[in-house]
Amino acid sequence: VLVPTPSYPLLDFIARLEGVRLVRYPLLYEDRWRLDLEALARAAGRRSRAVVVIQPNNPTGSYLDSGEIEALRAVCSRHSLPVISDEVFLDYPMEEPGPAPTGLLGLDGILVTSLGGLSKSVGLPQMKLSWILVSGPDPLREELLSRLELIGDTFLSVATPVQLALARILDAGRTVRDQILGRIRTNRRTLEQLRDERAAWEPLRTSGGLFAVVRAPAVLTDEEWALRLLDQDRVQVHPGHLFGFPGGGYLVLSLLPPEDVFQAGARRLAERIAAVAG
Ligand SMILES: Cc1ncc(COP(=O)(O)O)c(C=O)c1O
């Protein structure tokens, strides 16, 4: 199964539990995150079973653009591969000119599953309710639905309390979603405004999702940066290697803290990098 990298760290563990071998296709950062089209084409082969796309990706916050989606479609079509599109963060686009990013359902001629859930869409991970939407040509779509039904039955039913509350949770969740969206956009702006021209760090461009990635100078490893920030500044960031970033000082920040907490943390991060790297 093909998966993007850098990406969500649990994919490795989930794959291992399911006896699935992952083959990575890289996302590369230039002025923005781009899919390495040739690497994707090379990664797909006779033994491939599916392509996982995370739209927007965690933690890069990147979406496939229309050209990349077309290239993905061509690869899937050539090897008869379905797309598993993890769209749990789709409700959280950053402000950008242009049309809002969309999921991959309806991709012409390809079997697509779109994954979503309460965890991110209304900020309630502990409710443990999620869903899979399916599109694609019949009879493949019908067969997939009947297999998913069997899997759903095998894991036994979704808890009754959350099923009964679902309509109200979805309704009330709109307010929470708007608050999360407001907060992540404000925190993102704060991070950008804190950086002055000569700073030795930069926030990588992101188009959505709940995280920011900062590239700090490679005078320390990402782990050393993370430990120093924790020990000396009481600021928690995640070292990028956990997500599959190549070496260097990639640090992953959550955009979810309250605005004043995020601002204080981001300021300390900027000051620490200036103190260490000059
Ligand atoms: C890309 C991605 N998919 C899925 C999940 C898990 O979602 P859930 O809590 O609905 O299982 C996460 C959690 O952070 C995630 O980042």
The ligand as an SDF file (V2000), in Angstrom:
LIG
                    3D

 16 16  0  0  0  0  0  0  0  0999 V2000
   -4.4050   11.8150    9.1740 C   0  0  0  0  0  0  0  0  0  0  0  0
   -5.1380   11.2400   10.3370 C   0  0  0  0  0  0  0  0  0  0  0  0
   -6.0350   10.2540   10.1370 N   0  0  0  0  0  0  0  0  0  0  0  0
   -6.7260    9.7180   11.1560 C   0  0  0  0  0  0  0  0  0  0  0  0
   -6.5220   10.1420   12.4460 C   0  0  0  0  0  0  0  0  0  0  0  0
   -7.2930    9.4850   13.5380 C   0  0  0  0  0  0  0  0  0  0  0  0
   -8.5690    9.9420   13.5660 O   0  0  0  0  0  0  0  0  0  0  0  0
   -9.6390    9.3100   14.5770 P   0  0  0  0  0  0  0  0  0  0  0  0
   -9.4190    9.9760   15.8910 O   0  0  0  0  0  0  0  0  0  0  0  0
  -10.9390    9.6420   13.9340 O   0  0  0  0  0  0  0  0  0  0  0  0
   -9.3530    7.8520   14.6420 O   0  0  0  0  0  0  0  0  0  0  0  0
   -5.6000   11.1540   12.7060 C   0  0  0  0  0  0  0  0  0  0  0  0
   -5.3840   11.6370   14.0740 C   0  0  0  0  0  0  0  0  0  0  0  0
   -4.6390   12.5620   14.3330 O   0  0  0  0  0  0  0  0  0  0  0  0
   -4.8920   11.7200   11.6300 C   0  0  0  0  0  0  0  0  0  0  0  0
   -3.9820   12.6700   11.8230 O   0  0  0  0  0  0  0  0  0  0  0  0
  1  2  1  0
  2  3  1  0
  2 15  2  0
  3  4  2  0
  4  5  1  0
  5  6  1  0
  5 12  2  0
  6  7  1  0
  7  8  1  0
  8  9  2  0
  8 10  1  0
  8 11  1  0
 12 13  1  0
 12 15  1  0
 13 14  2  0
 15 16  1  0
M  END
$$$$
